Amino acid sequence: MVTLSHADEAAEETPLGPDLALLDAAISQMKEIDEALSQTVEMHFFTGMTIVEIAEAREVSTRTVDRDLKKARLLLAELLDS
């Protein structure tokens, strides 16, 4: 289960530079688990959209986008460790 209480810690502990193929596979797995999270990751990290732009595109608050990015980082860390 992904919780926000450990999201910041996991994001800090995750090493940078994972193999691109592994990252792609993890994002694909994330999409199966939570499509909104994977879309948020793709919008922010691959298209360079800001949190405000993502919030407007998804019609949610910026706080929701921020929380989703934290959850996504934690989930990606878990998927990359498995």
Backbone as CSV, one residue per row, in Angstrom:
resi,resn,N_x,N_y,N_z,CA_x,CA_y,CA_z,C_x,C_y,C_z
1,MET,0.843,-1.177,0.000,0.000,0.000,0.000,0.893,1.248,0.000
2,VAL,0.549,2.202,-0.796,1.306,3.442,-0.895,0.673,4.481,0.013
3,THR,1.483,5.011,0.933,1.001,6.051,1.823,1.872,7.280,1.681
4,LEU,1.338,8.418,2.040,2.095,9.659,1.941,3.115,9.820,3.050
5,SER,2.953,9.120,4.141,3.840,9.309,5.279,5.285,8.940,4.968
6,HIS,5.501,8.035,4.021,6.857,7.616,3.678,7.293,8.093,2.296
7,ALA,6.469,8.833,1.621,6.773,9.243,0.249,8.016,10.113,0.167
8,ASP,8.151,11.082,1.042,9.325,11.963,1.000,10.599,11.206,1.306
9,GLU,10.545,10.282,2.278,11.725,9.499,2.618,12.145,8.611,1.459
10,ALA,11.196,7.962,0.818,11.511,7.068,-0.294,12.084,7.841,-1.465
11,ALA,11.555,9.019,-1.714,12.052,9.832,-2.821,13.503,10.226,-2.596
12,GLU,13.869,10.490,-1.352,15.243,10.874,-1.034,16.187,9.678,-1.103
13,GLU,15.687,8.484,-0.788,16.526,7.293,-0.754,16.706,6.655,-2.120
14,THR,15.849,6.991,-3.071,15.913,6.387,-4.390,17.118,6.922,-5.143
15,PRO,18.012,6.031,-5.593,19.170,6.512,-6.343,18.760,7.032,-7.717
16,LEU,19.483,8.034,-8.188,19.198,8.593,-9.501,19.823,7.720,-10.584
17,GLY,19.278,7.806,-11.785,19.865,7.153,-12.943,19.530,5.691,-13.131
18,PRO,18.321,5.237,-12.794,18.006,3.832,-13.067,17.986,3.603,-14.572
19,ASP,18.239,2.403,-14.966,18.239,2.048,-16.377,16.900,2.435,-17.010
20,LEU,16.971,3.055,-18.173,15.767,3.564,-18.833,14.746,2.468,-19.118
21,ALA,15.217,1.284,-19.491,14.288,0.177,-19.754,13.549,-0.232,-18.484
22,LEU,14.264,-0.242,-17.366,13.616,-0.575,-16.094,12.601,0.484,-15.706
23,LEU,12.949,1.746,-15.956,12.028,2.836,-15.658,10.768,2.733,-16.512
24,ASP,10.937,2.425,-17.791,9.789,2.266,-18.685,8.887,1.124,-18.217
25,ALA,9.498,0.017,-17.814,8.718,-1.119,-17.322,7.978,-0.754,-16.033
26,ALA,8.642,-0.005,-15.155,8.008,0.403,-13.895,6.838,1.343,-14.155
27,ILE,6.991,2.261,-15.102,5.886,3.171,-15.430,4.727,2.399,-16.052
28,SER,5.030,1.390,-16.852,3.970,0.546,-17.421,3.219,-0.192,-16.320
29,GLN,3.963,-0.701,-15.333,3.322,-1.358,-14.193,2.477,-0.361,-13.410
30,MET,3.001,0.843,-13.237,2.268,1.878,-12.525,0.946,2.168,-13.226
31,LYS,0.980,2.189,-14.557,-0.231,2.469,-15.327,-1.308,1.433,-15.040
32,GLU,-0.893,0.165,-14.863,-1.849,-0.893,-14.538,-2.431,-0.710,-13.133
33,ILE,-1.626,-0.165,-12.235,-2.055,0.033,-10.848,-2.895,1.300,-10.705
34,ASP,-2.403,2.396,-11.280,-3.083,3.690,-11.146,-2.739,4.553,-12.358
35,GLU,-3.635,4.574,-13.321,-3.380,5.283,-14.574,-3.176,6.784,-14.369
36,ALA,-3.913,7.375,-13.441,-3.773,8.815,-13.189,-2.366,9.151,-12.697
37,LEU,-1.800,8.297,-11.845,-0.431,8.529,-11.374,0.562,8.466,-12.522
38,SER,0.424,7.458,-13.378,1.371,7.334,-14.486,1.242,8.506,-15.452
39,GLN,0.034,8.976,-15.687,-0.149,10.134,-16.554,0.476,11.385,-15.943
40,THR,0.337,11.534,-14.635,0.927,12.681,-13.951,2.448,12.642,-14.068
41,VAL,3.043,11.470,-13.877,4.497,11.313,-14.018,4.933,11.676,-15.429
42,GLU,4.232,11.154,-16.411,4.590,11.433,-17.803,4.461,12.924,-18.123
43,MET,3.401,13.547,-17.650,3.215,14.977,-17.916,4.321,15.812,-17.267
44,HIS,4.684,15.458,-16.047,5.660,16.272,-15.311,7.097,16.012,-15.759
45,PHE,7.483,14.752,-15.829,8.886,14.439,-16.060,9.257,14.300,-17.534
46,PHE,8.310,13.913,-18.370,8.656,13.688,-19.776,8.214,14.807,-20.697
47,THR,7.175,15.540,-20.332,6.769,16.671,-21.170,7.120,18.004,-20.527
48,GLY,7.552,17.969,-19.264,7.998,19.176,-18.596,6.895,20.100,-18.113
49,MET,5.676,19.574,-17.990,4.581,20.402,-17.510,4.776,20.738,-16.038
50,THR,4.380,21.934,-15.666,4.445,22.343,-14.268,3.273,21.738,-13.501
51,ILE,3.340,21.826,-12.187,2.250,21.324,-11.353,0.958,22.072,-11.661
52,VAL,1.053,23.368,-11.877,-0.132,24.173,-12.209,-0.723,23.707,-13.547
53,GLU,0.126,23.494,-14.538,-0.356,23.052,-15.857,-1.013,21.678,-15.777
54,ILE,-0.419,20.778,-14.996,-1.002,19.444,-14.830,-2.352,19.544,-14.122
55,ALA,-2.423,20.375,-13.097,-3.684,20.555,-12.367,-4.781,21.054,-13.301
56,GLU,-4.435,22.007,-14.145,-5.424,22.526,-15.096,-5.837,21.459,-16.101
57,ALA,-4.885,20.693,-16.600,-5.191,19.649,-17.587,-6.046,18.542,-16.985
58,ARG,-5.769,18.186,-15.733,-6.510,17.113,-15.064,-7.755,17.613,-14.344
59,GLU,-7.898,18.951,-14.280,-9.018,19.564,-13.575,-9.073,19.147,-12.114
60,VAL,-7.895,19.241,-11.479,-7.767,18.967,-10.042,-6.957,20.103,-9.423
61,SER,-6.833,20.088,-8.113,-6.050,21.133,-7.437,-4.558,20.846,-7.557
62,THR,-3.759,21.882,-7.335,-2.309,21.698,-7.361,-1.856,20.809,-6.196
63,ARG,-2.569,20.856,-5.100,-2.246,19.966,-3.965,-2.431,18.509,-4.348
64,THR,-3.475,18.226,-5.133,-3.703,16.859,-5.588,-2.558,16.402,-6.475
65,VAL,-2.121,17.259,-7.387,-1.002,16.918,-8.269,0.259,16.684,-7.451
66,ASP,0.517,17.545,-6.485,1.698,17.387,-5.639,1.656,16.065,-4.877
67,ARG,0.510,15.742,-4.300,0.353,14.458,-3.588,0.544,13.291,-4.537
68,ASP,-0.037,13.385,-5.735,0.102,12.301,-6.715,1.554,12.101,-7.126
69,LEU,2.306,13.177,-7.282,3.723,13.051,-7.629,4.503,12.379,-6.501
70,LYS,4.185,12.704,-5.264,4.848,12.048,-4.136,4.508,10.562,-4.095
71,LYS,3.214,10.231,-4.282,2.815,8.822,-4.301,3.478,8.099,-5.466
72,ALA,3.568,8.759,-6.610,4.172,8.145,-7.787,5.650,7.855,-7.556
73,ARG,6.368,8.785,-6.923,7.785,8.558,-6.619,7.957,7.335,-5.718
74,LEU,7.102,7.226,-4.716,7.167,6.088,-3.810,6.856,4.788,-4.543
75,LEU,5.809,4.804,-5.337,5.433,3.607,-6.082,6.522,3.221,-7.070
76,LEU,7.101,4.187,-7.771,8.198,3.885,-8.692,9.380,3.277,-7.956
77,ALA,9.686,3.794,-6.788,10.782,3.235,-5.995,10.502,1.780,-5.638
78,GLU,9.277,1.492,-5.253,8.904,0.113,-4.915,8.973,-0.774,-6.143
79,LEU,8.476,-0.300,-7.281,8.482,-1.102,-8.505,9.897,-1.336,-9.019
80,LEU,10.760,-0.356,-8.875,12.138,-0.511,-9.333,12.942,-1.441,-8.424
81,ASP,12.527,-1.545,-7.152,13.208,-2.450,-6.228,12.781,-3.901,-6.415
82,SER,11.633,-4.115,-7.034,11.132,-5.489,-7.184,11.689,-6.181,-8.401
